[in-house]
């Protein structure tokens, strides 16, 4: 008796074939799934390593860019390993890696040469290597020469006339220089009105900030009250001129400066952090302060008046107030203004320039810095901006 006919035998053969195929397919799918899981894990570790490498470079850059921090005497310099603690959610430097260590970062600061405008220049390089699992990534920050304010379109380097700034660089040191450098940076007939903002991490003036720049320029310059806001944590000026021309037969021309911190959290220093570094006056503990230094150039407020001849308005110079700020350094409270109109009113009431600035110091607006705590231009000029090189 035949238990299976031909069709039955064929069915069994097909079933056996399907079993083998499914087993092979299942094995291949499992292998693919494991490979995909490893790929995902590898990609995740690679991204984590990149994040840690860039974070490590940025941490060291923040310290390097701080003019208050000491610099190493020699380079290259390799820092102690930095670990990221997953449980604490922060970076730590310990002798042994924490138990929940996500990865390790090793940072080296060194000098390298690179070609720039046909010459070999030296650059400071922060090289950060991070390892997470089997993934290793490298991030490099590299210094480049300082940029100038006219490179950003803030003013004309030939005439010194101020334009409308359209770019801010709160993380960079910007040098303000005209050609020749004796040409004053000033408000002209094509300058904007209202508030003009020069925003950078630090501002260093190699040319004077002469807002009026003489009566001939003043006649054709913009009318109204114009604030030139210097927005930086540290400002070095090399000559300053404020201007007040009250409106009578022609409009007012009132040019003043405002000292402000750049945008961003925790810019500058708290008053409570600097109260032991002041030479006179007082600070507001919870207010934030920057630093301003007046170089050897003269600091003055110029006062003018209008007069008319046959209905035509002319400008004549009334008097000059020497502000007496040359070669002095101050902590400025964020937003303080140096206003020639206010100084003029103080003098007309019988006050003096010295008593005016004593008032500012006593109210915590512009406070002299102890000489031993003051920065120098060289402290800042040795700080070059960093850019990612990879």
Steps between C-alpha positions, in 0.01 A plus 500: 500500500644843404496746793584800285430570145720719281324822598556418866870445447524831320328679788745354748790610280364854476448511875855385565632757253298777665630396840858521379441835322324649801780383727759656273295818467452516876871460556579768244241732655648442846848572370374814326321613817815449708707687241243782494500520879880518497487765229250706699711457813816596309328807349373605843847463651651692208258790553561495874876505443465796262286687754754437777795599280342832404384565857851437632654739246243769582561467875873554457437786255280675759784495752760595238297800383457635855763773548482447877624142473877427508660360186746209494863601467564249222307306238408228420301427813295184558217532750391235746223275360144633520215257559128540444294363789162377370341498846618851593446630148824697505871488420742404776876471542585215740796270541287201400204503257161496677302177493235658274758652264359549150835579345840658547633823345871576457587858404833634377583868439783556253648736241482426127606697194264575213521714182320836511521763224830361375664472843533227759302588812492331838165384630392367835322166454271332753477133403240295684480119461197323649442127531163336562503122484674406176444844339764775501448852361729801481400868504744787435467870574758728338576870544505751215606866493269758654234654282448875471180696544514618138517134388152471653379819331476696825684808370717615212865430561588790266275777634404363844128565441277261695255284305206291619646178647317196368718234660583430863778268618452458876768231515786684325751771569456777241760766430373848403759667278494752217763568235683711600426407864485866609173540308217513751210257486202735493137570416460648150231601259433139396513349848185349652299668774366363827722235657803363312620168644856370476474154656797268558657293773770767544555833323847651452522846344824581320340823373321770701122495537433867420125512456483859376840513329514878482256778417535462122385139517239581764325747272408223254466206741174345615266687735335373815617299800722215385633232733805302395464180704832325562386148588790291630629344819829692473545828309826682430460855369774721359345846509135599550296801398137556601295782344207718602356764267158614628235576243404866452480623144598150382450152646682353799809285450553295812754216478573275797629150569331215681709226663324165485575131528457283191199273463504161669463359848740581784704753303735716701536466877262539792555793732547255785795350311686828454422691820850432637665618177377862495705804594207722603121521495275196528340228288153347484546135598244349261576731207732392218813695406746524215837675480595815311851641467584846369840512334737792467278683249310803627148457638275801465151635453458771238225763526374708209222749425316620193501860382344657193630753246242620249285200589776248439592275792862465605665297773741652746698319766401593855739310727677166564475292816801279564349183644827395664455131418825440311704201617231387744297180528144455628235237558187617318152395596311356204322785322679804649525804269766767471280795409643846422162664563484359853861601564421850369202530738715383793764764425240776458372420849846565643632145488829381359607218272660327800180519706294372206708183471505464879120488483515227237742300718294540817183382324676195356482613136866563410738377769881531490694172498793440732820535299615144576168364366507686169552330166735624230451519126756223465284272715223534244705518184643157576149357484418403142164370377454126458334324207425133441761352269332157489 
